[in-house]
Amino acid sequence: MAHLAGEVDDRFRRAFYTYLAQQVIPLLDAQVEKIDGRLFSHYDRPQFADLVEVRHRYYYEISFSSPAGFEDACGELDYDPSTASWAPSPAKPPSVITLTQKRQFDAQLESCPNETIVAPYECPKCHSNKVAGIIYDHGVPEDANAPKTEFDSERRGGAWSCKSPHWRCLSCKHEWGGDYWIRTGFWDGEKELRLEGIVRASRYSAHGAGFLGAAVECRDGRVWVCDYDEQSPFHALDGRQVEAFGKPFQPRPGVSCLIDWEGARTLGHFHVSAMRLLDMTCDSELVEVGAQQHLYGRFERRLGDAGKSTLSFVTEDGNSFDVANDPAGATIGPSLKVCGYPVLPSPSVRTSSRQHLWIICPHSTEDLWEWRKRYS
């Protein structure tokens, strides 16, 4: 789309630098000495040419360095050429990771509970059964399952964190354990990752429930579970090639979750901050899904642009959105708390030019079964 390349001129650049100076840099902790990064568009492709909403939408990733360290900012912005101004997009608003937030993250890692750690039977490197738990001066209680008698005299100083190894082989001195994605170098524990793959989502079937959530299968063999709810917006992208932004996470202890995926190299869990369709076709339902939000408000009915009755959701602060899906248990009138995802419907299915939400609201078992009959 040539219009994007032609749009980048000195006026465009000055407007972006002004946005950083006014909206981003004041949020940082330290005095900035150097700025590195990029500004680009996910929608610089012919198939998005007819989507007015993303015609001037850009994404930025910026790193700000100072003697105290690095601070990061990223997000999506809409550019208005008529006024040379920038505004946050509804799908992925800008965010800043400050030095304070990084310190808080490290403190959170150091306070992670050790309740899911189970002593291994043997060393994964030399297969010796002389395995001991590493004991740190502070951070977590010593693990009752770990054999410590031979290792107590080699107590490890410092604090334990999710980045620290849990186990040591007394034969070959190999150490292992800790957060999997950090330990393998796949993730640094802070910055968002970009995934590219195919969405796999399942609906309820009379042949058995099974996994009813959604996941992304990547070319490298990794599979990432994005949602366990069968009403998730990711189901609208089933079988589609997408790019997703977000962070890996490990489910809390005691929470039921998948532990295996047939044919997968590894199985992980992923908090999605934005997911976008890469190959849009005439039957595409959604183009983009934003991060999950918890909202309080009520459902209403209003006349859409074509004069048809449309379901909308009005938040407690008065913002109104068209509802892009048919939520189980949606009732007009009463105030309630819902999970909402900002979404961008494709031109073939959208009913208005207003902002849209995909909503999952409180529902009964009967509501869910009624919904399944409509969509399974």
C-alpha positions as CSV (number, residue, x, y, z in Angstrom):
1,M,0.0,0.0,0.0
2,A,1.9,3.0,-1.3
3,H,0.0,5.5,0.8
4,L,2.0,4.4,3.9
5,A,5.4,4.9,2.4
6,G,4.2,8.3,1.0
7,E,2.8,9.3,4.4
8,V,6.2,9.3,6.1
9,D,7.6,12.8,5.7
10,D,9.2,15.4,8.1
11,R,5.7,16.4,9.4
12,F,4.9,12.8,10.2
13,R,8.3,12.3,12.0
14,R,8.0,15.6,14.0
15,A,4.5,14.6,15.1
16,F,5.7,11.2,16.3
17,Y,8.7,12.7,18.2
18,T,6.3,15.2,19.8
19,Y,4.1,12.3,20.9
20,L,7.0,10.5,22.5
21,A,8.1,13.7,24.2
22,Q,4.7,14.5,25.6
23,Q,3.1,11.1,26.2
24,V,5.9,8.6,26.8
25,I,9.1,10.1,28.1
26,P,7.4,11.8,31.1
27,L,6.3,8.3,32.3
28,L,9.9,7.0,32.4
29,D,11.9,6.9,35.7
30,A,15.4,8.0,34.4
31,Q,16.9,10.8,32.3
32,V,17.0,9.5,28.8
33,E,20.4,9.6,27.0
34,K,19.7,7.4,24.0
35,I,16.6,6.2,22.1
36,D,16.5,3.1,19.8
37,G,13.6,1.5,18.1
38,R,11.3,1.4,15.1
39,L,7.9,2.5,13.9
40,F,6.1,0.3,11.4
41,S,2.6,-0.9,10.3
42,H,1.1,-4.3,10.5
43,Y,-1.4,-3.3,7.8
44,D,0.8,-2.4,4.9
45,R,-0.7,-5.1,2.7
46,P,-3.2,-4.9,-0.1
47,Q,-5.9,-7.0,1.7
48,F,-6.2,-4.3,4.4
49,A,-6.6,-1.4,1.9
50,D,-10.4,-1.1,2.4
51,L,-10.3,-1.0,6.2
52,V,-10.6,2.7,7.0
53,E,-9.9,2.1,10.7
54,V,-6.3,0.8,10.1
55,R,-5.4,3.0,7.1
56,H,-3.1,5.1,9.3
57,R,-2.4,2.7,12.1
58,Y,1.2,2.1,13.2
59,Y,3.0,0.1,15.9
60,Y,6.2,1.3,17.7
61,E,8.8,-0.5,19.8
62,I,11.2,1.9,21.5
63,S,14.0,1.4,24.1
64,F,15.2,4.3,26.2
65,S,18.7,4.0,27.8
66,S,20.1,5.8,30.7
67,P,23.0,5.2,33.2
68,A,20.4,3.5,35.4
69,G,19.4,0.9,32.7
70,F,16.9,0.4,29.9
71,E,13.2,1.3,29.8
72,D,10.9,0.1,27.1
73,A,7.7,1.4,25.4
74,C,5.5,-0.2,22.8
75,G,2.0,0.1,21.4
76,E,-0.3,1.0,18.5
77,L,-1.1,4.5,17.4
78,D,-3.5,6.0,14.8
79,Y,-2.1,8.9,12.8
80,D,-4.3,11.8,11.7
81,P,-2.7,13.4,8.6
82,S,-5.0,16.3,8.7
83,T,-3.8,17.4,12.1
84,A,-0.5,15.6,12.2
85,S,-1.4,14.1,15.6
86,W,-1.3,10.6,17.1
87,A,-3.9,8.8,19.3
88,P,-3.8,5.3,20.9
89,S,-5.6,2.5,19.1
90,P,-8.3,0.6,21.0
91,A,-6.8,-2.8,20.3
92,K,-3.3,-2.4,21.7
93,P,-2.9,0.8,23.6
94,P,0.7,2.0,24.3
95,S,2.4,0.7,27.4
96,V,5.7,1.5,29.2
97,I,7.9,-0.8,31.2
98,T,9.9,1.5,33.6
99,L,12.9,0.7,35.8
100,T,10.5,0.6,38.8
101,Q,8.3,-2.0,37.1
102,K,11.3,-4.1,36.3
103,R,12.4,-4.0,39.9
104,Q,8.9,-5.0,41.0
105,F,9.0,-7.9,38.5
106,D,12.3,-9.1,39.9
107,A,10.9,-8.9,43.5
108,Q,7.9,-10.9,42.4
109,L,10.1,-13.6,40.9
110,E,12.0,-13.8,44.2
111,S,8.8,-14.3,46.1
112,C,7.4,-17.0,43.8
113,P,6.2,-20.0,45.8
114,N,8.0,-23.3,45.5
115,E,5.0,-25.5,46.0
116,T,5.0,-27.1,42.5
117,I,8.6,-28.3,42.6
118,V,9.0,-32.0,42.9
119,A,12.4,-33.7,43.4
120,P,13.6,-35.4,40.1
121,Y,14.6,-39.1,40.2
122,E,17.9,-38.6,38.3
123,C,20.2,-36.1,36.6
124,P,19.1,-35.3,33.1
125,K,22.8,-35.1,32.0
126,C,24.6,-38.1,33.5
127,H,21.5,-40.0,34.9
128,S,23.0,-40.2,38.4
129,N,20.5,-40.6,41.2
130,K,22.6,-38.4,43.5
131,V,20.4,-35.3,43.1
132,A,20.2,-32.6,45.7
133,G,18.0,-29.5,46.0
134,I,19.9,-26.2,46.0
135,I,19.3,-24.4,49.3
136,Y,19.4,-20.6,49.2
137,D,19.8,-18.2,52.1
138,H,16.3,-16.7,51.6
139,G,13.5,-16.5,49.0
140,V,11.5,-19.7,49.5
141,P,11.2,-22.4,52.1
142,E,13.4,-25.4,51.6
143,D,11.6,-28.1,49.6
144,A,10.7,-31.1,51.8
145,N,10.9,-33.4,48.8
146,A,14.5,-32.7,48.0
147,P,17.3,-34.9,49.5
148,K,19.5,-32.3,51.4
149,T,21.8,-34.3,53.7
150,E,24.7,-34.5,51.2
151,F,24.2,-30.9,50.0
152,D,23.7,-28.9,53.3
153,S,27.4,-28.3,53.6
154,E,27.4,-26.5,50.2
155,R,24.6,-24.1,51.0
156,R,24.1,-21.5,48.2
157,G,24.2,-17.9,49.2
158,G,21.8,-15.2,47.9
159,A,18.1,-15.3,47.2
160,W,16.2,-17.8,45.1
161,S,14.0,-16.6,42.2
162,C,12.2,-18.2,39.3
163,K,15.4,-17.6,37.3
164,S,17.5,-19.7,39.7
165,P,18.3,-23.4,39.3
166,H,16.5,-25.8,41.7
167,W,18.6,-28.9,41.5
168,R,22.2,-30.0,41.4
169,C,23.8,-33.3,40.5
170,L,26.4,-34.3,43.1
171,S,28.1,-36.5,40.4
172,C,28.6,-34.2,37.4
173,K,27.7,-30.9,39.1
174,H,25.0,-30.1,36.5
175,E,22.4,-27.6,37.7
176,W,18.9,-27.2,36.3
177,G,15.3,-26.1,37.1
178,G,13.7,-22.7,37.3
179,D,11.2,-20.9,34.9
180,Y,11.2,-22.9,31.7
181,W,10.9,-20.1,29.1
182,I,13.5,-17.9,30.9
183,R,15.8,-20.9,31.5
184,T,15.9,-21.9,27.9
185,G,16.6,-18.3,26.7
186,F,13.3,-18.1,24.8
187,W,12.1,-15.2,26.9
188,D,13.8,-12.5,29.0
189,G,10.9,-12.3,31.4
190,E,9.9,-8.7,30.5
191,K,9.5,-7.8,26.8
192,E,6.6,-9.0,24.8
193,L,7.1,-11.7,22.2
194,R,5.8,-12.0,18.7
195,L,4.4,-15.4,17.6
196,E,3.3,-16.4,14.1
197,G,1.3,-19.4,13.4
198,I,-2.2,-21.0,12.8
199,V,-5.0,-20.7,15.3
200,R,-6.5,-24.1,16.5
201,A,-9.8,-23.7,18.3
202,S,-12.4,-26.3,19.1
203,R,-16.2,-26.2,19.6
204,Y,-18.2,-28.5,21.8
205,S,-19.1,-31.8,20.1
206,A,-21.5,-34.6,21.1
207,H,-18.6,-37.0,20.7
208,G,-16.9,-35.5,23.7
209,A,-15.8,-32.2,25.2
210,G,-12.0,-32.4,25.1
211,F,-10.1,-29.1,24.8
212,L,-12.6,-26.3,24.0
213,G,-10.2,-23.4,24.1
214,A,-7.8,-21.9,21.5
215,A,-4.1,-22.2,20.8
216,V,-1.6,-21.1,18.2
217,E,0.5,-23.7,16.4
218,C,3.9,-22.2,15.3
219,R,6.2,-23.4,12.6
220,D,9.0,-24.1,15.1
221,G,6.8,-26.9,16.6
222,R,5.8,-24.9,19.7
223,V,2.1,-24.7,20.6
224,W,0.8,-21.9,22.8
225,V,-2.6,-22.1,24.6
226,C,-4.2,-18.6,24.5
227,D,-7.6,-19.3,26.1
228,Y,-9.6,-22.1,27.7
229,D,-13.0,-20.5,27.1
230,E,-15.0,-21.9,24.2
231,Q,-16.6,-18.5,23.6
232,S,-13.2,-16.7,23.1
233,P,-12.7,-14.4,20.1
234,F,-9.8,-16.5,19.0
235,H,-12.3,-19.1,17.9
236,A,-13.3,-16.7,15.1
237,L,-9.7,-17.0,13.8
238,D,-9.7,-20.8,13.8
239,G,-7.5,-22.2,11.0
240,R,-6.2,-18.8,10.1
241,Q,-2.6,-17.6,9.9
242,V,-2.0,-14.9,12.6
243,E,0.6,-13.0,14.4
244,A,0.2,-12.6,18.2
245,F,1.9,-10.4,20.7
246,G,2.1,-11.1,24.4
247,K,4.0,-12.9,27.2
248,P,4.4,-16.6,28.2
249,F,3.2,-17.6,31.6
250,Q,2.9,-20.7,33.8
251,P,-0.6,-21.6,35.1
252,R,-1.0,-21.2,38.8
253,P,-0.7,-24.4,40.9
254,G,-3.9,-26.3,41.2
255,V,-5.4,-24.8,38.0
256,S,-6.5,-27.4,35.4
257,C,-4.6,-27.0,32.2
258,L,-3.3,-28.9,29.2
259,I,0.1,-30.6,29.7
260,D,0.5,-32.2,26.3
261,W,-0.4,-31.4,22.6
262,E,0.0,-34.2,20.1
263,G,2.9,-33.6,17.8
264,A,4.1,-30.4,19.6
265,R,7.7,-29.8,20.3
266,T,6.7,-27.9,23.5
267,L,3.4,-26.7,24.9
268,G,3.2,-23.3,26.6
269,H,0.6,-20.8,27.7
270,F,0.5,-17.2,26.3
271,H,-1.2,-14.0,27.5
272,V,-2.3,-12.3,24.3
273,S,-2.1,-8.5,24.1
274,A,-3.0,-8.4,20.4
275,M,-3.6,-10.9,17.7
276,R,-3.9,-10.0,14.0
277,L,-5.0,-11.9,10.9
278,L,-2.2,-12.1,8.3
279,D,-4.2,-13.4,5.3
280,M,-7.7,-11.8,5.1
281,T,-10.3,-13.4,2.8
282,C,-13.9,-12.6,2.0
283,D,-15.2,-14.9,4.7
284,S,-13.0,-13.6,7.5
285,E,-14.9,-12.7,10.6
286,L,-12.3,-10.7,12.6
287,V,-9.2,-8.9,11.6
288,E,-7.8,-8.1,15.0
289,V,-8.3,-9.0,18.7
290,G,-7.0,-6.9,21.5
291,A,-6.1,-7.7,25.2
292,Q,-8.8,-9.0,27.6
293,Q,-10.3,-6.3,29.8
294,H,-12.6,-6.6,32.8
295,L,-15.5,-4.1,32.3
296,Y,-18.6,-3.2,34.3
297,G,-21.7,-2.0,32.5
298,R,-25.0,-3.2,30.8
299,F,-26.3,-4.6,27.6
300,E,-28.6,-2.4,25.4
301,R,-30.3,-2.6,22.1
302,R,-29.8,0.1,19.5
303,L,-30.5,0.7,15.8
304,G,-27.5,0.0,13.7
305,D,-26.3,1.9,10.7
306,A,-28.5,-0.3,8.5
307,G,-31.6,0.3,10.7
308,K,-31.4,-3.1,12.3
309,S,-31.4,-3.8,16.0
310,T,-27.9,-4.3,17.3
311,L,-26.6,-5.5,20.7
312,S,-24.4,-3.0,22.4
313,F,-22.6,-2.7,25.7
314,V,-22.4,0.6,27.7
315,T,-19.7,0.8,30.3
316,E,-20.2,2.4,33.7
317,D,-18.3,5.6,32.5
318,G,-20.7,5.9,29.5
319,N,-18.7,4.5,26.7
320,S,-20.8,2.5,24.2
321,F,-19.6,-0.4,22.0
322,D,-21.2,-2.6,19.5
323,V,-21.0,-6.3,20.5
324,A,-19.3,-8.4,17.9
325,N,-20.5,-11.8,19.1
326,D,-23.6,-13.4,20.6
327,P,-22.6,-14.0,24.3
328,A,-24.2,-16.8,26.3
329,G,-26.4,-15.4,29.0
330,A,-26.5,-11.8,27.7
331,T,-29.5,-10.0,29.2
332,I,-30.7,-6.5,28.4
333,G,-30.8,-4.1,31.4
334,P,-29.0,-5.2,34.5
335,S,-25.5,-4.0,35.3
336,L,-22.8,-6.7,35.4
337,K,-19.1,-7.4,35.2
338,V,-17.9,-8.9,31.9
339,C,-14.7,-9.9,30.1
340,G,-14.3,-7.8,26.9
341,Y,-11.9,-7.9,24.0
342,P,-11.6,-5.0,21.6
343,V,-12.0,-6.4,18.1
344,L,-11.9,-5.2,14.6
345,P,-14.5,-7.0,12.5
346,S,-13.8,-7.6,8.8
347,P,-15.7,-5.3,6.3
348,S,-17.9,-8.3,5.2
349,V,-19.5,-8.7,8.7
350,R,-19.3,-5.4,10.4
351,T,-22.6,-3.7,11.1
352,S,-21.4,-0.1,12.0
353,S,-18.4,2.1,12.1
354,R,-18.4,2.1,15.9
355,Q,-15.8,0.4,18.1
356,H,-16.6,-3.3,18.8
357,L,-16.1,-5.6,21.8
358,W,-16.2,-9.3,21.9
359,I,-17.8,-10.1,25.3
360,I,-18.0,-13.1,27.6
361,C,-20.5,-12.5,30.4
362,P,-21.7,-14.5,33.4
363,H,-24.0,-17.3,32.3
364,S,-25.7,-20.4,33.7
365,T,-25.2,-24.0,32.5
366,E,-28.5,-23.7,30.7
367,D,-27.4,-20.5,28.9
368,L,-24.2,-22.3,27.8
369,W,-26.1,-25.3,26.4
370,E,-28.5,-23.0,24.5
371,W,-25.5,-21.2,23.1
372,R,-23.9,-24.5,22.1
373,K,-27.0,-25.5,20.2
374,R,-26.7,-22.3,18.2
375,Y,-23.0,-22.6,17.3
376,S,-21.9,-26.2,17.6
